[in-house]
């Protein structure tokens, strides 16, 4: 998913390069990483809200997970991924430059030790979905078992079965899927999976992929545990 948002952010349908978003010098001294932007245009899709914003006098596009937004509103955000020549299949439109943002706030964002020092784990803005109870895949593990014995699975390819609770498509070359199976280890109940395969919300899926620990994708996207390059198992 600092994420994804996850997050936050690995393309089916786009080619380009990724680099760190530059921070204007006029930003708040309380949080030098914070951007203050005013919305000029809003474009909604099923997965993302695309916002054309004015940032320190310059207009550019940012994208966040689908949410309500209105022209004229002021928002604040921190880390972003800059993507060149990003094509939205749903809009059939290519953005010459766009910034994928983990989240936006209507209030200024206070600086924290994590934002000042660099990597912080991505914590999904998700709750454990009620009513999910998915049996483990044959020869696989549960989410609780995976997190409880993470060191044993590090660098290994495993199978895991769960219900899709969140999808972020076409981000940094891959689809980012969140699954839950009803089990948890402490506060860990949600697994992020990167894949080229397509899934649907609430679908019960089995993935086979490699487990990585303390994975740093750069640009503020750091995961304590993630399944990478997964494939759907039928």
Secondary structure as UniProt FT lines:
FT   TURN            5..6
FT   TURN            12..13
FT   STRAND          18..20
FT   TURN            25..26
FT   TURN            29..30
FT   TURN            32..33
FT   STRAND          35..44
FT   STRAND          48..55
FT   TURN            56..57
FT   STRAND          58..65
FT   TURN            71..72
FT   STRAND          74..77
FT   STRAND          80..88
FT   TURN            89..92
FT   STRAND          93..101
FT   HELIX           113..117
FT   TURN            130..131
FT   TURN            138..139
FT   HELIX           143..148
FT   HELIX           150..153
FT   TURN            154..155
FT   STRAND          157..171
FT   TURN            172..173
FT   STRAND          174..180
FT   TURN            186..187
FT   STRAND          191..195
FT   TURN            201..202
FT   STRAND          204..218
FT   TURN            219..220
FT   STRAND          221..232
//
